[in-house]
């Protein structure tokens, strides 16, 4: 009876997955939103079953997704389904939300890279190339408008900005991929976890943001990246430049997050209104000088245990 129940549950979840894939592919606008719910059936099944059953479920999902949406359906299933399996299995092992976030982000990022590589190699669908082409065409159209308005002196400046933008698209693509994977992982949890709780899956709550403490080794990685930039002076467009600039961008973002957490901790200790914290976050996103100040706070907290010193003073 137990096996029959599991088979029935698996069949229902597989049918749900097929419906989500069909909507994602064939229903405009709504499909893009529904795509983020594809991991849900995988999370539910993986949170309640052993590895053998999960493997059988994934194999069945591969065939069903291919029949439902051809190669596109298979790609959606492999990217989002893999993330769902990882999330569900970690929930079964009672892992923390931070571990789940990191693991699902890594899974999504790997899936996106494989999808991009396969699309470029087999179907000549290079997303980066298409994006750069779109930017170039937009610049050309702007040049026509400027000529019509008699502003030829602005064309050279526009061309310089366009060239810089095209270079930046290629350079920061890895960082953008990581941030997209993090955002997707957050949204997947935000949508899926309230649903799976209703089906009896236990989910640990998030810890307070103010208590967030990233590994102190993060600061050393950042210093090494800065040192490498100063020591080697890699030329723009080289592989080393691309690696270092992306590593630096990711590490700086993490340090800013640490700085915000530290600031929220101080606000909590001083009973400052939560609205001020929200305002600081908005200013951090909008004003570079505020961002640098928050980075300094993050570096201080990571490098000098300033939070502990603050606790002693309290």
C-alpha positions as CSV (number, residue, x, y, z in Angstrom):
1,X,0.0,0.0,0.0
2,X,2.9,2.3,0.8
3,X,4.5,1.8,-2.6
4,X,1.1,2.3,-4.3
5,X,0.7,5.6,-2.5
6,X,4.2,6.7,-3.5
7,X,3.5,5.8,-7.1
8,X,0.3,7.7,-7.1
9,X,1.9,10.7,-5.6
10,X,4.7,10.6,-8.1
11,X,2.3,10.3,-11.0
12,X,0.3,13.3,-9.8
13,X,3.5,15.4,-9.4
14,X,4.8,14.4,-12.8
15,X,1.5,15.4,-14.3
16,X,1.7,18.7,-12.5
17,X,5.3,19.2,-13.8
18,X,4.1,18.5,-17.4
19,X,1.3,21.1,-17.0
20,X,3.7,23.7,-15.7
21,X,6.1,23.1,-18.6
22,X,3.3,23.3,-21.2
23,X,2.1,26.6,-19.7
24,X,5.7,27.9,-19.5
25,X,6.3,27.2,-23.2
26,X,2.9,27.9,-24.9
27,X,1.2,30.6,-22.8
28,X,2.7,34.1,-23.4
29,X,3.6,36.3,-20.4
30,X,2.0,33.9,-17.9
31,X,4.5,31.2,-18.9
32,X,7.5,33.2,-17.8
33,X,6.0,33.5,-14.3
34,X,4.9,29.9,-14.1
35,X,8.4,28.7,-15.0
36,X,9.6,29.5,-11.5
37,X,7.1,27.0,-10.1
38,X,8.5,24.0,-12.0
39,X,10.8,23.0,-9.1
40,X,7.8,22.6,-6.8
41,X,6.9,19.0,-7.8
42,X,10.5,18.0,-7.5
43,X,10.9,19.6,-4.1
44,X,7.8,17.8,-2.8
45,X,8.9,14.4,-4.0
46,X,12.5,14.7,-3.0
47,X,11.7,15.9,0.5
48,X,9.8,12.7,1.2
49,X,11.6,9.9,-0.7
50,X,14.9,8.1,-0.8
51,X,17.6,8.5,-3.5
52,X,16.4,5.5,-5.4
53,X,12.8,6.8,-5.7
54,X,14.1,10.3,-6.5
55,X,16.3,8.9,-9.3
56,X,13.3,7.0,-10.8
57,X,11.2,10.2,-10.6
58,X,13.8,12.3,-12.4
59,X,14.2,9.7,-15.2
60,X,10.4,9.7,-15.7
61,X,10.4,13.5,-15.7
62,X,13.1,13.5,-18.4
63,X,10.9,11.5,-20.8
64,X,7.7,13.3,-19.9
65,X,9.2,16.8,-20.3
66,X,10.7,15.9,-23.7
67,X,7.3,14.6,-24.9
68,X,5.5,17.7,-23.5
69,X,7.8,20.4,-24.7
70,X,10.5,18.8,-26.9
71,X,14.1,20.1,-26.2
72,X,12.8,23.3,-24.7
73,X,10.7,21.4,-22.2
74,X,13.6,19.1,-21.4
75,X,15.9,22.1,-20.8
76,X,13.4,23.7,-18.4
77,X,13.0,20.4,-16.5
78,X,16.7,19.8,-16.2
79,X,17.5,23.4,-15.0
80,X,14.6,23.9,-12.6
81,X,14.0,20.2,-11.7
82,X,17.7,19.7,-10.7
83,X,17.3,22.7,-8.3
84,X,14.1,21.3,-7.0
85,X,15.7,17.9,-6.3
86,X,18.6,19.6,-4.4
87,X,16.3,21.7,-2.3
88,X,13.9,18.8,-1.5
89,X,16.8,16.5,-0.5
90,X,18.4,19.1,1.7
91,X,15.0,19.7,3.4
92,X,14.8,16.0,4.0
93,X,18.2,16.2,5.7
94,X,17.1,19.1,7.8
95,X,19.7,21.6,6.4
96,X,19.6,25.3,7.1
97,X,18.0,27.8,4.7
98,X,21.5,29.3,4.0
99,X,22.9,25.9,2.9
100,X,19.8,25.4,0.7
101,X,20.2,28.8,-0.8
102,X,23.9,28.3,-1.7
103,X,23.3,24.7,-3.0
104,X,20.3,25.7,-5.2
105,X,22.1,28.8,-6.5
106,X,25.1,26.7,-7.5
107,X,22.8,24.1,-9.2
108,X,20.9,26.8,-11.1
109,X,24.1,28.5,-12.2
110,X,25.6,25.3,-13.5
111,X,22.4,24.5,-15.3
112,X,22.3,28.0,-16.9
113,X,25.9,27.6,-18.1
114,X,25.3,24.2,-19.6
115,X,22.1,25.5,-21.3
116,X,24.0,28.5,-22.7
117,X,26.9,26.4,-23.9
118,X,24.5,23.8,-25.5
119,X,22.4,26.5,-27.2
120,X,25.5,28.2,-28.7
121,X,27.2,24.9,-29.8
122,X,24.2,23.0,-31.2
123,X,21.5,25.6,-32.1
124,X,23.6,28.7,-32.8
125,X,21.6,30.6,-30.2
126,X,24.2,32.8,-28.5
127,X,22.3,34.9,-26.0
128,X,25.3,37.2,-25.3
129,X,25.9,37.7,-29.0
130,X,22.2,38.5,-29.5
131,X,22.3,41.0,-26.7
132,X,25.4,42.8,-28.0
133,X,23.8,42.9,-31.5
134,X,20.7,44.4,-30.0
135,X,22.7,47.1,-28.3
136,X,24.7,47.8,-31.5
137,X,21.5,48.2,-33.5
138,X,20.0,50.5,-30.9
139,X,23.1,52.7,-31.0
140,X,22.8,52.9,-34.8
141,X,19.2,53.9,-34.6
142,X,20.2,56.6,-32.0
143,X,22.8,57.9,-34.4
144,X,20.2,58.3,-37.2
145,X,18.0,60.3,-34.7
146,X,21.0,62.5,-33.7
147,X,21.8,63.2,-37.3
148,X,18.2,64.1,-38.1
149,X,18.3,66.6,-35.2
150,X,21.6,68.1,-36.3
151,X,23.5,66.9,-33.2
152,X,26.4,65.2,-35.1
153,X,28.8,66.2,-32.3
154,X,27.1,63.8,-29.9
155,X,27.5,60.8,-32.2
156,X,31.2,60.1,-31.3
157,X,30.4,60.2,-27.6
158,X,27.4,57.8,-28.2
159,X,29.7,55.4,-30.1
160,X,32.2,55.4,-27.2
161,X,29.5,54.7,-24.7
162,X,28.1,51.9,-26.9
163,X,31.5,50.3,-27.3
164,X,32.1,50.4,-23.6
165,X,28.6,48.9,-22.9
166,X,29.2,46.0,-25.4
167,X,32.5,45.2,-23.6
168,X,30.9,45.3,-20.2
169,X,28.2,42.9,-21.3
170,X,30.8,40.3,-22.0
171,X,32.9,41.1,-19.0
172,X,30.2,41.0,-16.3
173,X,28.2,38.1,-17.7
174,X,29.5,35.6,-15.1
175,X,28.6,38.0,-12.2
176,X,25.1,38.6,-13.8
177,X,24.6,34.9,-14.0
178,X,25.4,34.3,-10.4
179,X,23.1,37.1,-9.2
180,X,20.4,35.8,-11.5
181,X,20.8,32.3,-9.9
182,X,20.7,33.8,-6.4
183,X,17.5,35.8,-7.2
184,X,15.9,32.7,-8.8
185,X,16.7,30.6,-5.8
186,X,15.2,33.1,-3.5
187,X,12.0,33.3,-5.6
188,X,11.7,29.5,-5.8
189,X,11.9,29.3,-2.0
190,X,9.5,32.2,-1.6
191,X,6.9,30.5,-3.8
192,X,7.4,26.8,-3.0
193,X,8.0,26.7,0.8
194,X,4.5,28.0,1.9
195,X,3.0,25.3,-0.4
196,X,5.2,22.4,0.8
197,X,4.5,23.3,4.4
198,X,0.9,22.5,3.8
199,X,1.9,19.0,2.6
200,X,3.7,18.3,5.9
201,X,7.3,19.1,4.8
202,X,9.3,20.8,7.6
203,X,11.1,24.0,6.7
204,X,13.5,25.8,9.0
205,X,12.8,29.5,9.3
206,X,15.3,32.1,8.1
207,X,17.6,33.5,10.8
208,X,17.5,37.2,11.5
209,X,19.3,39.2,8.9
210,X,21.1,41.2,11.6
211,X,22.7,38.0,12.9
212,X,24.2,37.1,9.5
213,X,27.9,36.5,9.7
214,X,29.7,35.5,6.5
215,X,33.1,33.5,6.7
216,X,36.0,35.7,7.7
217,X,38.0,34.1,4.8
218,X,35.8,36.3,2.5
219,X,38.0,39.3,3.4
220,X,41.2,37.5,2.5
221,X,39.8,36.5,-0.9
222,X,38.8,40.1,-1.5
223,X,42.3,41.3,-0.5
224,X,43.9,38.7,-2.8
225,X,41.7,39.8,-5.7
226,X,42.6,43.5,-5.2
227,X,46.2,42.6,-4.8
228,X,46.1,40.6,-8.1
229,X,44.5,43.5,-9.9
230,X,47.2,45.9,-8.7
231,X,50.1,43.5,-9.2
232,X,49.3,42.1,-12.6
233,X,47.4,45.1,-14.1
234,X,45.5,42.7,-16.5
235,X,44.5,44.4,-19.8
236,X,40.8,44.8,-20.4
237,X,39.4,42.0,-22.5
238,X,41.8,39.4,-21.3
239,X,40.8,36.2,-19.5
240,X,42.5,37.2,-16.3
241,X,40.8,40.6,-16.3
242,X,37.4,39.0,-16.7
243,X,38.0,36.6,-13.9
244,X,39.4,39.2,-11.4
245,X,36.7,41.8,-12.2
246,X,33.9,39.2,-11.7
247,X,35.4,37.8,-8.5
248,X,35.8,41.3,-7.2
249,X,32.2,42.2,-8.0
250,X,30.8,39.1,-6.2
251,X,33.0,39.6,-3.2
252,X,32.2,43.3,-2.9
253,X,28.5,42.4,-3.0
254,X,28.9,39.9,-0.2
255,X,30.9,42.4,1.9
256,X,28.1,45.0,1.4
257,X,25.6,42.4,2.6
258,X,27.7,41.8,5.7
259,X,27.9,45.6,6.2
260,X,24.2,45.9,6.0
261,X,23.7,43.0,8.5
262,X,26.1,44.7,10.9
263,X,24.3,48.0,10.6
264,X,20.9,46.3,11.2
265,X,22.4,44.7,14.3
266,X,23.5,48.1,15.7
267,X,20.0,49.5,14.8
268,X,18.4,46.6,16.7
269,X,20.7,47.1,19.8
270,X,19.8,50.8,19.8
271,X,16.1,50.2,19.1
272,X,16.2,52.3,16.0
273,X,13.1,52.3,13.8
274,X,13.1,49.6,11.1
275,X,12.2,52.2,8.5
276,X,15.7,53.7,8.8
277,X,17.2,50.3,7.8
278,X,15.1,50.1,4.7
279,X,16.1,53.7,3.8
280,X,19.8,52.7,4.2
281,X,19.3,49.7,1.9
282,X,17.7,52.0,-0.8
283,X,20.5,54.5,-0.5
284,X,23.1,51.8,-0.8
285,X,21.6,50.6,-4.0
286,X,21.3,54.1,-5.4
287,X,24.3,56.2,-4.2
288,X,27.9,54.9,-4.7
289,X,29.4,56.8,-1.6
290,X,26.9,55.1,0.7
291,X,27.8,51.8,-0.8
292,X,31.5,52.4,0.0
293,X,30.6,53.3,3.6
294,X,28.6,50.1,4.0
295,X,31.6,48.2,2.5
296,X,33.9,49.7,5.1
297,X,31.5,48.5,7.8
298,X,31.4,45.0,6.3
299,X,35.2,44.9,6.2
300,X,35.4,46.2,9.8
301,X,33.0,43.6,11.0
302,X,34.7,40.7,9.1
303,X,38.3,41.7,10.0
304,X,38.1,43.1,13.5
305,X,35.2,41.4,15.2
306,X,33.7,44.8,15.7
307,X,30.3,43.3,16.5
308,X,31.8,41.4,19.5
309,X,33.4,44.6,20.7
310,X,30.1,46.3,20.4
311,X,28.4,43.6,22.4
312,X,31.0,44.0,25.2
313,X,30.3,47.7,25.3
314,X,26.6,46.9,25.6
